[in-house]
Amino acid sequence: MPPHDETSPVGPPAGSVRRPPPARAGREGGGRPDPRRPDPRTARRGDRGRTTAARSGGGATVSARPPAGKGKKGRRTAKQKRRRVYKVLASLVVGGLVLLGVFVGVVYANTSVPDLADVQQKQLSIIYYSDGTTEMARLGEENRINVPLDQVSEPAREAVLAAENRNFYNDPGISVTGIARAAWNNLTGGSTQGGSTITQQYVKNTLLTADQTFSRKFQELFLAIKLDNNYSKDDILEGYLNTIYFGRGAYGIQAAAQTYFGVDASALTAQQGAVLAVLVRSPSAYDPANNPDVAQDRWGLVLDGMVEQGWLSSADRAASVYPEVLPVSTANLSYPDGPEGFVARQVVAELQSKYGLDDQDVFAGGLRITSTVNKAYQDAAAAAVADVMEGEPENLREALVSVDPRTGAVLTYYSPVTETGTDYVQAQRQPGSSMKPYVMATALEQGIGVETRWDGSSPQRFPDREAPVRNSGGASCGNCTLVQAMTRSLNTTFYGLAYEVGPDAVRDTALAATGMPDTWSGGALDGVRTLGNREGTTGSAIGIGEYEMRPIDQAAGFATIANGGVRHTTHIVSQVVDSAGGVVVSPESVVDAGTQAMPADVASDTTYSMEGVAEYSRRSLDGDRPVASKTGTQGQGEDNSDAWMVGFTPSISTAVWMGNDSPSEPIVNASGSIIFGSGLPGAIWQQYMDAVLAGTPVEELPSEPIISRGTGNGVPEPTTQAPPQTTEAPAPSTTQAPAPTTTQAPVTTTPPPTTTPPPTTPPVTTTSSSSAGLLPGPGPGQNNGQPGG
């Protein structure tokens, strides 16, 4: 049978007669086609459906629709285009949601939660020396007593819930709003964080690492949901309260109750529970022993939250008094007992302040932390202190710190352990003449060269100071070069130089070189302007070191000079990995690009001006190794309170400080003689530097100045001699101070001075070029004396 169209019959039905079609309107008789209309059989396909010609008398009209090409559709309207875009977007969204749902389902199904009884609740963190293998300290020695939830008082539980997760018993284990807020903060450049419920915190503390990444937080999300589905809320809360770190070495609420209040967790009151609840977020920051005001403010907020939840009556809240907290006991802390304990504290402080890790991460996260401190250098510092200080008064305190000028890494960090627990590397003490290199650098930036001659006669009066300024030991030089004045540590020269270049300019130079903040944060000078007096001003006394600095600041500042004026941020952490081996802090990230704190030629000439000090002070290094250094002594009336020796080679900058716990107490050696910078501190510095540099290549220092000599304002005309008879000091001072015979520093032409301690003083002090302080300083809070060499 031949093919045929299914929509039409093959032939007419039987018995039917096909009738001719009726005549259409508009055709002329006999059914002939109207000449005004095209024959449908011959009309173009594209003309179908167009408007016909007028039926009365006129010509054919043109269709309003534009002709379309053969086989093509007409153009889409804007509305049709929008609909098509919406359909595509809707399809993408639906498809994405389907894929996300499948992905979430697969991930959730494959997420396994271990038995909570098998969860490791704490992992020790270990700090290593710079070699990455020698242990320095273990953080997080366990002080934990697990207790069932019914042995934690209900008010204490409610206090923790009020502080951390008020909707704990109703949430699905995660906080959707918290996660959204955290995600937005992360995407917009804020710190990486999570909106953590108690369940999420428990997961993070026990099942995950401290890695601050999105992948870790993604794991936290699924684990929290599954944990919430697999365990009861009481089980999760019990594990959480036994896991969390409360500070002072206490893990879990039972150990915390005993550490802070001397009671069991079952006996905690609402008020005591609120104290502990505050500590959960940041044990160090909210410990009432560290920040009582902040701790009590947050304590009140926790109690207010308990009232809002109906867990504490308004009357009980109004009657609440902050409970008495036990003092801090070092037995609860996990830092080493020796000097390494101070290093470990600095490591922890840097991890928290710079890298955002919290106490839980550091003390229970199983971190492996490599410090920058060199074990051999640390041992050399301890040996030098022990050797030099044998038989010396027990009230003397020392600090020694070294910095790598090329990276800012702390190589040595030594402070003795005393009953006060003071870290003397961080002690705020007056630097005396060890401040003078910053004055020199400032003068060089203003075009005053190191070979410029200056009036160093003693005493001298200056417009901004009532009392005259005197040189130590009666030294005087009416016309010395600035190199000679640096070597001999002439106070009158550098006070006058600071006055001319501007005290604030000197301060700016010192702050840039050291990285010190504009205002002190912490210590006895908290809130006081750095390198200024307590009234907030800086005078020319900055030129002779009457404003406090710390040993770490001096080591960093001199490192900047040693590094051609480029300052690298001081740091003590080299690398951190988590318990799974993931990198938390990489070695490449710890060293910054450096900041040009002073011009390279200024740093070079400042170094040149300091090269004669060690030999002049009889503290030269083995083999006459080139070294730039500066002594410093700060006085209290006729006595000294602080003594310094600071110096560097291109590879290491070291500061040594000596004093005691009270600046008003004079420092004297075993023979009763005043201690100067080149005395006991100088001996420690010399022995230590020889030890750590032994066997290393000799590094050269600048052999000549770069900046041409400038005169400055009010500087005497250059002369070939500095006649001692023109000085204003009494006759004995002119015969005792070494007078230069050439324009070069007296280090090569004159013997050590005999102006300092009398001949009966032991060698470590008789060779000193240091000075006893003589006169009161200019501002409140300053010691009553003047510095020397």
N, C-alpha and C positions, 0 to 999 in steps of 0.2 A: 504494500500500500504506500503510495507516495506521501511524503510528509505534508502536513497541512497545519494551518493556524488553528490552535485550540480555541480561539475566541470566536471563530466564525464557522458556520457549517460548510461542509463540502459542497453541498447543493441545496436547492430549495426543498422545503419539506414536501412530502408527497401530498398531492391534491391541492397545493397552493398555487395561486397565479400571481406572478410578479407584476405589480402595477407600476405604471410609470410615475415617476415622482411628480408631485404637484408643482405647478408653476410657481416660482418664487416672486415675491414682489419686486418690482423694478425691472423684470425682464419683459421684453416686448413679445408680442404674440408668437405663438408657436414655440415658446420656451427658448427662444434665441437669447443668447447671453447679452447682458447689458454692456454696451461698449465702454461705459464709464467705470466698470468694475473689472478687475483682472479675473481671468479664468482661474478658479481655485486649483485646477489641475496643473496650471503652469506657473502659478504664483511662487515666488521665492519662499523658502521655508521660514526665513527670518521675518517675512511680512505678515505672517499669521497673527491674528488677534489685533491688528492695527485698526484705527478708526477709519471707517469708510467715508467715501465722498458724500457730500451733502446730497440729499435726495431731490432737491429742487434747484435746478438751474445752475449751480456753481461748479467750479472745478474741485478736484480732489484735494482734501486737506492733508497736511503732513502730521504724522504721529508725533506726540510730545515726548515719547521715549526714544532716546538716541539709538541708532541702529547698532546692533551687536555683531561682532564677528561670528563667523560660522563656528558653531560648537562651543562658544564661550558664554559664561554667565555674565550678568550685569554687575557693575561695581557695588561692593558692600557699603552700606551706610556707616556713619560713625557709631551709631548705636549697635549695629551688628558687630563691628570690630570690638567694641567694649565687651559685648557678651562673649565673644570668642576668647578674649584675654582672660575674663573671669573664669570661663570654663577650664582654660589651661591651668590657671593658678589653683583653682579648686582641685583639679586632678592631681597637681603636684603636692598640695597639702595633704590630701587624702592618702596619696601614695606614700608620702613621708611618714605620716602617722602610722600607717600600716607597717612600714618597715621598722619604725621605732618600736612599735608594739611587739613585733616579732623579736627585735633585738633585745628589748628589755626582758621579754619572756625567756629567751634563751639564756641571757646572762643571769637572771634570777634563778632559773632552774639549775644552773651550774655553779651557783655560789653556795659554798658549804660553810657552815658555822660549827666550830669545834665545841666539844663539851666544855662548859664553863669551868668545870672542876679541873680540867687539864690546861686551862689558859695560864700562860706564864705572866704573872702579874707585875714583875719588875725585871728590868735588865740593867745591869751596871753599865755606866759609861766610863770610858778609860781615857785619860789624857796622857799623851806621849810627849817625849822631848822631840826635838826637831828631826831626829833620825827616823822617827815613825815606828820604832820598835821598843825603845827603852821607856818603861812606864814611869810616869811622874806621880799620877794620882788616880785613884778609883773613886768615882762619884756614885753615891747612892747606896752605901752600905745599909743593909736592911734594918729598919726599925719598924716592924709591922707585926700586928697581932690581929689576925682575921677573927671576926665575930659574926654570928648570925644576925639577921636584920632585927629580930625581936630583942637583941641585946643592945640596940642603939635606941636611945630615948626618942619617943615620938616627936617632941619639940625640936630635937636636933635634926631629925629627918625632914621635918617640915621647913626648918630654916634653910637647909640645903636646897630643897625644892623651890622655895621662895626666891632664892638667889639665882638658881641655874635653870629651872624648868618647871614652872608652876602648873603646866598642863601635862605633866609627865604621864599620869595615869590614864589620860584620854588620847594622847597623840599616837600616831602609827609608828613611832620610833624616829621620825624625822620631822623637821619643821620646814614646810614648803615655803613659807614667807621668809624664814631665815636663810634658806638656800637661795631663794631669788635675790634677796638683798645682798648676800655674799657674792653671788655670780655677777650682779650688776657692779659691785665695788671692784671686783677683779677685772671685769671687762673695761671699766673706765679708768683703770690705772691705779686703783687702790691696792692695799695690801692683800695678799692671798689669804683668805680666811673662809670659814664656814659658819653657817647658822646652826650651831650645834645644840642638839638636845642632850639629855643625860645619856641616852642610848648611843648617840653618835660619839660623845666623849668617851664612853666606855669602850666602844669599838676602836677608836683611835689610840687609846692608852694601852690596850691589851692585844689587839689583833693586827695593828698596822704600824708603819714606821712614822718617823717625824717629818718625812719628806713633804714639803709644802708645794704639791703639784695638783693639777686637776685630776689626773688619773688616780691619785691616792684618795682624793675626796669622792671620786666616782665610786671607788671600792667601798668607802665608808658609807655611802648612801645605801647600797644594796645590802651590805652586811647589817646595817642598822635595821632595815626593814625586816630582813629574815630573822635577825636575833629577836626582834619584837614579836614575830609570829611564832617562834619556836620556844620562847621562854616567857614566864610570867613577869609582870612588872616588878614584883617583889624580888624575884631572882636577879633581875638586872640591877635594881637599886642596891641590893646587898653586895653584888660584885663591884659596883661602882664605888660604894663607900669604903670598901676594903682595898681599893686600888689607887684612889686619888692621892696625890701628893699634897700635903698641907704645909710644907716648909719645915725648917729646923730638923731635917732628916726624918720626919715622921710620915710614913706611908699608911694610909688607912685611918679611919676615924677613931679607932681605939687608941692607936699610938698618938694621934693628935690630941685626944682628950687628956692623955697622961702627960704629954709634953707641955701643953699650954695651961692646963688647969690642975693636973695631978689627980684626976678622977677617971673613972671608967666611962665609956661611951654611954652606958645605960643611965648614968647619973647626970648627964648634961642637961642644963636648963635651956630654955629658949634663948636667953641672952648669951650664954656660952656657945650654944649651937650657931648663933648668928655670927659670932666672932670667927668660928671655923668656916662657916659658909662663905664669908668674905674672902678667905684665904684660897679657896678653890681656884679662882680666876688667876691670881698671881701671888703666890705665897711670899715672895721677897718684897714686892711693892706694897702689900697690904698687911705685912707683919706690924702689929702695934709698936714693936720695939724700934722699927725703922721709920715708919710714917704714922705716928699716932693720930694726927688730925684726919688724914685721908681714911685710915682704917675705921675710925669712929663714925665718920660721915657715911661710909658704905654700910656699916653695921646698922645705923638707923634706917637706911633704905631697906635692908633685909627685913627688919621688924615691921616696917610699914607694909611691905609685901605680905607678910604673914597676917596682918590685920585685914588686908584686902581680901585674902583668901578665906577668912574666918577661922584661921588657925591660932590667933592670938586676940584677946579682947582689947578694946581700946583702953580700958582701965589699966590692964597689965602693961600695955605699951607705954602709957603715960608714966607709969611707975618704974619703968625699966632703967637700970643704971649699968653703964659699961662695966663688965666684970673685971676683976683683977686677973692679970695674965702673969704667969711665971716668967722670970727673966730668961734670956737666951743662955743655953748651956752648950758649950762647945762639944760636950759628949754626944749631942744629938746631931752634930754636923759631920759630914764625911770628908772634909778637907784634910790634907796631911797636917801633921803637927809642926813640921819644920818650916824653913823658908819657902819650900815648894808650895806650902799652903797659900801663900800670897800670890804665887804665880797662878795656881789653880783658880783662885777667886777672880783674877784678871781675865783668865780664859772664859770663865762662866759669864762674867759681866759683858765681855765682847760678843759672845754668842747670843745673849739676850738683847743687847742694845743695837747691835749692828745687823744681826741675822734673824731676829724676831723669834728665836726659840724660847720656850717657856721652861719653868722648873720641871714640869713633867717630862718634857723632851730631854732635858739635860741630865736629870738625876734618875730617870727610870726608862729612858729610851734606848739604851744599848748603843749609844754613839761611840765612835772611835775618833778621838780628837787629836790631831797632831799640832803641837804648839811650835812657835818659832824659836823657843829657848834652847840653846846649845848646852847639852849636859856637861861637856868638858869645860866650857866657859863658866857655867854655874859653879862647878867644883873649884875652878881657879879663883873665883870671887870669894867663895867661902874660905879657901885656904889663905888668901891674901889677908882677909880680915882677921882670921885666927892668928896668923903669924905676927902681924903688925900690932894687934891689940893685946897680945899676951902681956899680962901684968899691968895693963892700963886700967883706969877707974871703971867700975862696972856701970856707972850711970851714963857713960858715953854711948851714943847711938850712931849707927852708920847706915848708909844706903849706897848701893852700886848698881848702876843700870847701863846697859850698852844697847846701841841701835845701829843697824846696818844702814849707812847713808844711801845706798843704792836702791833699797826697797822699803825702808821704814820698819823692817822686822825687828822686834825686840830680841836681842841675842842673849842677854843676861838680865836677870831681875832678882836682885838680892836685897833682902831686908831681914835683920835679925828678929827673932821671936822674943818678945818681952811680955811682962805681965799686963801691959796695957793693950796688947793686941794691935798696936799701931803698925801700919804699913808705911815705913819711912821713905820708900820710893815715891809715895804720894804726899809726903809731908810738905806743907806750904811754909817755906822758910826763905829768908832774905839771902840773895845770891852774892851780895858784896861785889867785889871787883870782877867776878866771872860774868858780870853783865856788860863789861866794857866793849867786847867785840861787837855788840849790836849798835853801840854808839859809833864805833869806827865805821861800820857798814853804812850807817845813816849819813855820816860825813862824806864818805866816798860817793854815795849817790848824789850828794849835793856838790860834788866836784872838789872836795878837799882831800888831797892825796895823802898817802901814809908817810911821805917824806916831808910834809909840811911841818914847820917848826911851830911850837906852841908854848905858851907860858905855863910851866909846871912848878913855879915857885910856891912855897908854902910858908905861912897860911895865905889864903886869898879870900876876899869878900865878893859876893855876887848880889845883884839887885833883888833876886827873888828869895834871898835867905838872910836871916838875921845873924846867925852865928857864922863865923868864918869856916872855910873848908880847909882841912889840913891833910897832908900826906902821911902815910903810915911811917912810924919810926923816925920822923923828922926828915925824910928824904925831900929833896928839892932840886929843881932844875929850871932855871929861868928861861931857857930856850932849847928844848929838846924836840927831836922829831917825834911824830906820833908813834912810830915804831918803838923808839926808846921809851916813850911814856907808857906804852902797852907793856913792854918788858919789865919796866920798873914799877908798873901799876901806880902811876901818879894820879891821885884823886883829883887834885886841882885841875889838871889837864882835862880829864874826862867830865868833870862837872861843868867846866867852862865850855867844853865842846858840845855837851848836851844842851846847855843853855843857848848856844848859838844856833844849832841845827833845829832845835825845838824838841822839848820833851815828848810831845805827842807823836812827832815823827819817829823818834827812837822807839816809842811804844809800838807804833805800827810795824816797824821793822822786826821787832822781837816777836810780836804776835804772828806775823806772816811766817817767820822762820820756825817757830815752835809749834804753831797750830793751836795755841792757847785760845780759849773763848774770850769774848769781850767781858764777861762777868763770871766770877767764880760760882760753881755749882757744887755744893757740898763742902765739908770741912769747916774749920773755924771762920773762914772768910766767905761763907755762903752768901751770895747776893752782892758782894763787894766788887767794885770795878777791878778788873785784872790790871796788874802793873799800875796801881794807883793807890791813893790813901782811902781811908774809910769815908771821906767826904766826897769821893768820886773824882778827884783831880789828880793829875800826874805832873810832878815838878821835875826840875833838873836833877833832883836826887836819884832819878832813874839811872843816871849816868854812873853812879857809884853803888847801885844795887840795893837800894833801900826798900824796894817793893818785892813782895814774895813771889817765888817761883817754886816748882817742884823738881827734884832730881830728874824725873822722866822728861820734864820740859827742857831742861838744859841739855840732856843727851840728844833730844830730837832737834833742838835749835842748832847745836853745833854740827849735827849730822847734815843739816841743810847747807851750812857753810862748806862742809867737806865735799858735798855733792854738786858743787858749782852753782849753788843758790836754788837748786831744785828740791822741793820738800815733798817727800812721800808720807802719806798718813801712817802714823805709828800703829802697828798692829801686833798681836801676840798669837793669833790663830793662823795656822797654815793650811789646814785641810780638815774636813769633817766628813765621815761616812756613817751611814746608819747601820743597824744590825744586820740588814740584808746585803750590805755592800754598796748600796746606792749612794751616790755623791750628794751630800747636802751643801758643802762648801768646797769649791775646787781651788787648787793652788793658784790657778791662773786668775781667779777673781779677787784674791786678797790684796794684790799689789796694784795700786792705782797708777795712772799715767804720770802723776807728779805735777806739781805746780811751781812755776818759776817765782819763788818768793822774793828773790833779789837778783839783780843782773849778775851774769857769770863773772864779769870783770870785777865787780864789787866783792863777790865771794872770794875770788882769787886773791885780791889785795888784802882782804880781811885775814885770810889764812896766812899770807906772807907776814902780816904784822904780828902774828902770834907764834911764829916759829922759834923765837929766841927764849920764850918763857921757860920751857922745860929745862934747858941747860942753865939758865940764870938761877932757877930754883933748885938746881942740882937734882933734877928728876928726869934726866935724859934716859932714853930707852937703850936697850942693849944694841951694841954695834953702831951707836949714834944714828939709829933709825929716824928718819925725818918725822916729826910730829908737831902739830900745832896745838897749843894748850893755853889755859888761863887759870890762875889761882884766884881764890876769893875768900875774903874773911869779913864777917860782919861783927861789929862791936856792940857791947853793952857798957857804956861808960868806959872804964879803963880795962874792961874784960872783953873777951870774945864769946859770942853765942853760937856762931855758925862758921864752918870752914869748908871750903870747896876745892876740888881739883877736877877740871873738865878738859878733855883733850881728844884729838882724833887723828887718825890716818884716813886715807880715802876709803878704807873698808870697814872701819869701826869707830864709833863715837862713844866715849865713856864718861859718865859723870859720877863722881864720888862726893858724898856729903857727910859731914860729921857734926853732931850737936848733941842735944839732950832733949828730954821731954818738955822742958820749960825754957823758952828763950831767955828768961830772966836769970837763969842759972849759968854761971860762967863755965866754959869748957877749958880744962887744964889737963895736962898729961900726968903721968905717974910721979914726975919730979916736981909737980906743982907749977910748971911753966905754962903760959898761954899757948893754945894750939892755933896754928896758922894753916892756911890752905896748903902750903907746900910741906907742912909737917906730917902728921899722921895721915890725913887724907891723901896727900901727895905720895906717901910711901905705899899705901894700899893701891892707888892708881898705877904707880910704876910697876909694882910686882905683878899685878893682874895683867897689864898691857904686855909686859915682857912674856908672860906665860902664854897668852892666847895668840900672840903674833910670832912666837918662836917657830922657825921653820917655814914661815910664809914669805913670799917675795917682798922685797923692799919696794915701797911705793913712794915715788917722788912727790914733793910739794912745790909750789911756785918758787922760782929762784929770784924773781925780780918783780917789781910792781908793774901794773899795766896803766893805771890812771895817772896822768901827769899831776905834778904837785900844784895844788891850788892854795890860796892864802886864806880864804874865808874872811869874815869881817872882824876887824879888831885884832888880828894876829900880828905879833911883832915881826919886824923885818928879819929875814933870815940872816944868821950869823954863822961863822965857822966853829964857834965854841959856845958852850953854855956856861959862862963864868959863874961859879958858885957864889962869888962875893956879892952878887946883885940880888940874891934871894932875900925874902923878907923873914925867913925863919931864923931862929937863934943860931948862934955860931956852932954849937955842937951838931946841929942837924946838917950843916953843909959839909962838915968833915966826915960824917958817918955815911951819908948817902953816896953811892958811887957816881962820880961825875963823868960823863962821856968825854972822850978825847978826840973823837971823830964824828962824822955825821952818821955813822953806822950805829946799830944798837950795841950797847955795852957788853952784850953777851960774849963777844970775841975779844974785847979789849980791856975789860975790867974784871976783877975778882968778885965773887959774891959779896953782897953788902954785909956790913957788920953793925947795921943799925938796929936789927931786930933782936930777939932775946939775948941776954947776956951770955958770956962765954961758958957759964956753968950749965947752960941748957944742953940736953942731949943732941946729937947730930941731926936728928930729924927735924928739930925746930931751929937750931942755930943757923941753918943754911937758908931759912925761909926769907922770902921777900915780902911776906905778909905783914899786915899791920894790925895793931890794936885799934879798936874804935875809940874816938876821943870826944865827939860832940853829939848833941841830940839831933835827930832827923827833923825834917820840916813839917811832917804831917802827923795827925793822930793815928794811933795804931802802929807807928813805926818804932823800931828799936832806937834806944838812945845811944847812938854811936855812929861811926863812919867805917866803911869797909876798907880793906887793904888788899894786898896781893895774895 
